[in-house]
Amino acid sequence: MVFQSLLPYSRNQAWEETIAALEDWTKGKPARALFRISPPAVAQELSLDEGLATDVFLAGVLEGWFELRWDFHCPHCQGIPHITRHLHDAVAEGSCPACNVEFRNQLDANVEVTFSAAPRLAVFADGEQEKLLDEYHRSMGAKQGTEKARTLTGLGLLHRPFFHERFSDEVLSVEESLEIRQVVFLFTDIKGSTQLYEQLGDAKAYNLVRRHFTVLFDAIEALGGIVVKTIGDAVMASFRSGADAVKAALAVHEAVGGILIPGTEEAVVVKMGLHAGPAIAVTMNEQFDYFGQTVNKAARIQNLAKNQEIYFSEALFQDPSVRRILAGRKAAVRRWKTQLKGIAGDQTVYSIN
């Protein structure tokens, strides 16, 4: 097996089968066929799990089989006026000389992540990659109106736990930020954590918090989310899909019921809040983070929860996929009008418990 070096990155059959399938797919292909590979498109072609395929390509970057590139498309002509190999070199403002326009780069819109063969896998002739990019640009006019190929957006890559674990140095410059049209935030907090530390002592309380983190992280990652950061015993997570965020919150709601406070028959109480909207991606304390009013509102909504409750915004309630989940679970949803600290006007929020 050529990609033998990728096997240690995970120890399960699905991982090995994905490696084998992608190795077969690369065999005999000329370098030009391994230029600007889209993991979702290849996964669709080979009937593979999209996330696993992406992770295998990422492992291939670490082992020198592929090179990762951030392609910044012009939102008008879909050409690629800017390419960088590292997120640190990304810029907020883009411009297209072909269209003579300027635009803001958006991680979930015009930023695509592709993989190309590294010299270890295939050798491009001098100037070949530039020619292939020119061919791509010339093909854009002919493709207008046709079905677009599946792509891996920048936001999609940032929601792969493998990327966060293995590419932790891939962050934006602290001077730059990138817009996101729509992202979903989940904030959680343990009720009465200060009292828990007083009641149990530091060591036992910390172990309890760690157990609850395990439940949270597993539920978040299983449904396509990422843990952005922890603040004490609180968690901030993000999702691309409102439905996945709500499913994760419901899964946490059920799972933490089995985590009992030592010496009692009482379960740990986790309060949750969700909201969806635009945000900007930034680097804070050398780590990927988000900033903006959507983040603030999600945190304020979480603060409304008093017990084992999930609060969420009007934006999520109006998402048809979220409504289907709630209807399918026959969840009793309550509607509230309230004020949120630092946010003007009455806000409509919903809760389930």
N, C-alpha and C positions, 0 to 999 in steps of 0.2 A: 504494500500500500504506500503510495507516494506521500499521502497526507498523514502518515503514521504519527508524526509529531503533534497532531491535533487531538489525539485520543485522550491524553491525560487531563484535558481541560474539563471533562465531565465523565462520569462513570455510569452511563445507562445505555440501553439498547437503542433508543431513539437517536441519541447523539451519534453513536457509531453508524447507524443506518444512514443518517443525514450526511455524514462525512463520506461514506462509500458512494452515495448517490451523486454528490457534488464532484467527487473525484472522477467517476465515470463520465460525468457531464463535461469535464475539462479535457479529457483524454483526446488527443489527436486534433484539438482545436488550434488554429493559428493564433498568433498574438492578437490580431485585429478582432477576433471573436471574443477575446477576453478583456476588452476595453470598455470601461464604464458599465460594469455589471450591476444590475439591479437585483438584490436578493429577493424582493417580493415577486418579481417577474419570473426569476428562475424557480422559486418555490412553487409558483402556480404551474409552470411548465412541467415540473417533476412531481407534482402532487405532494410537496413537502410542507411541513409546518414553517410558516414564514419567520417566526421568531427564532426557531432553531437554526434555520438556514442563515439568518443574519448573524447569529452568534458564531457559527462555523466560519463565516467569512472574517469576522473579527478575530477569531483565534488564528486564522490564516495570516492576518496582518501581523500579529505578534510573532509568528513563526517565519515571517519573510516570504510567504507565498503570494500575498496580495498587498496592494497599496490602497489606503482609504483616501477618498477625496470628497471635499465639500464643494458641490457645484451650485453656484448662485445664478439662477435663471433670470432672464429678463421677463417680467410678467406680461409684456406685450407681444414679443415675438418668440418667447420660450428659448431663445439662444442662451449661451452661457458666457457672459462677459467676464466672469471672475471665477477662478478655481483656486482652492487652497488645500493643502494636505493637513492642516492643523486648524482647529477651531480658534486657536489663539489669534490667527491672522484674519479672522472674519471681521467684516465691517458692517455697521448698521446701514450706511447709505450706499446704494448701488447705482450704477449708471450703465447705459447700453449705447455704445457708439453707433451701432447699426440703426437704432430707433431714435437716437439723440434725445433720450429721456433719462430722468433720474427717478429713483424709487427707494422705498424702505424695504430692506430684506426682512422676510418673515419666515421663521423656522418651520411653520406648518404649511407654507404656501409655495415659496419659490426657492427654498433651500433643499437640495436633494443630496443624498449621500450615495456614492457609487464606489465600486471596487474594481481595480484593474490589476492585471497580472504583474507581479514583481519579476525581476530578472531570473529569480530562482525557478519560476514556473514557465515563463515565456519571454523571449527577447524581442522588443520592438526595434525595427530598423530606424535609423536616424531620421527624425522628422515625421515618423509614421503616426505618432499620437496626435500631432498637430493636424495632419491631413485627415485623420479620422474625425477630429473635432470639427474641421471645416465641412466634411461630408454631413455630419449631424446638423450643422447650421443650415446647409443647403436643403436638407430634407424637411425642415420645419414647415416651409410653405406648402409642400405637398401633403403634409400630415394634418393640416388644419381641417377640422370637421370629422376626423377619424377618431376612433376610440384610443385614449391615451394608455400607454403601457403603465403597469403598476410600478410605483416608485417608493423608495424609502426616504421619507422627509427627515429633515434635521431633527424635528421634534420626535419623530418615530424612533430614531436611533437613541435619543436621549432617554427614551422610556424602555430601553433594554437594560435590565440589571447587570448583565455581563459587561456592557459598555461602562457602566459606572464603577464596577469593581476593578476592571482590568485597564481602563483608560482614564483613570482619575485625574491625570494631568492634562487631559483634553478639555480645557475650559476657555471661556472667552477672556480676552484682555480686560483688565479691570476698567479700562477707559471706554469699553464698548458694551452695547446691549443689542439684543435682537428681538424684534417684535414677534408676538404669537397672537394669531387671530382668536383662537379658542383653546382653552385648557381648563381642566376640572381640578379643583383643589379639595382635599380632605384634611381637616384638622381634627385631632383627637386629644383627649386629656383624661387623666384618671381623677375621679371625684375623690376629694378628701385625701390627697396624697400626703400632705403635711401631717395629718393625723395618723396616717398609716405608719410613717416613719417614727412618730412618737410612740405609737402603740406597739410596734413590732421591733423597733430598733433598726439601725441603719442596714445591717447585713441582711436580715430577713426581708425588709421592705425592698431593698435593692434587688434581691433574687425574685421577688414577686413582680417587680417592674420588668425585669428581664424576661420572665415568662410571658408577660403580656406583650412585650415587644416582639417576641417570636411569633405569637399569634397574629399580631398586626402585620408584621413584615411578610409573613407567608401569604396572608389573604391579599395584601396589596400587590405583591409580585405575581401571584397566581392569576390575577385579573388585569395584567398589563400596566400596572402602576409602578411608580418608583417612590421610595422614601427619600424626600428631599433633605430633611434634617430632623433631628430630635432636639427638643428644648426641655431639659429635665426629663419628665416622664411624658411630655406631650410629643406628638408626631405631626409633621407636615408632609403630605404626600400629593402627588399629582398623577392625573390620568388623561388620556386623550379622549376617552369616551365617558359620557355621563352615566350610561348604563353600567359600565364596568365599575365606576366609582361607587355607585349605589349598591351593586352586588357585593363589592368588597366590604362596604360598611355593614351590610346585613350579615355577611359571613363573620365579621368581627363581633357583631352584636350577639350572635349565637355562640361563638367559640369562647368568648370571655366568661360566659355563664358557667363554664366548667373550671374556672380558675378561682379557687376559694381562698379567702384570707386565712392564713394559719391561725388555728385555735378557734375558728368560728365556722358557721354554716353559710356565711355571706360571701357572695361572689364579688370580684372586682367590678367596679362600675366605671365604664368608659363612655364619656360624652363625645359626640361627634357632630361636625358641621361640614356642609359641602356647598360649594358655589362654583359656577362656570362663567367664563368670560375671557376677554383679552388680557394679556400680561406681557411683560418683557422678561427675557432671560438675561441674567447677569452673573457675574462672579463675585461672591462675597466670602471673605476669609479663605480664599483660594479654592472655593468649592462652588459648583453650579447651584444657582438659586433663582428665585423669581422675585419680581417687584411689581407693585401696582395696586390699584384700588380693588381689583378682583381678589387679590391675596388678602388685603385688609378686610374685605367684606366676609370672606370665608371664615377668617379667624373670629370676627365679631359674631357670626352666626353660631359658631361652635360655643361661644361663651353663653349663649342662651340656654343651652342644655343644662338640666339640673340633675337628671338621673340617667338611667341606661337608655338614652334617647339619641335619635338621629335627626338633626335639623338640616334643612336644605332650602335653597332659594327658589324664587319664582322661575329663574332661568332653567333650573334642573326640572322643576315640576312640569314645565311646558315642553320638555324633551319627550317626544312620543315613545322612544325606547324606554325611558324611565317610567312613564305612565304604564306601559305594558308590564314591566317588572312588578310594580306596585299592585296592579290589578291581578296579576297572576298569583301573587302571594296573599291576596286579600288583606293587605296591610291597612290598618285603620290610620288614615292620614288626617291630621288636624291642621287647619289654616289659621295663621296669626297675622295681625297687623302690629308692627312694633317699631321702635326706634333702635338704630344701631349706632353705637358711639362713634363719632367722627364722620358719620354719613348722613347727609341732609335728607329730610323728608321721611314719611312713613315707609316702611319696607314690609313687603309680604313675604312671609316665610312659612314653611310647612314642617311638621314633625311626625315621627312615628316612634313608638316604643314597644 
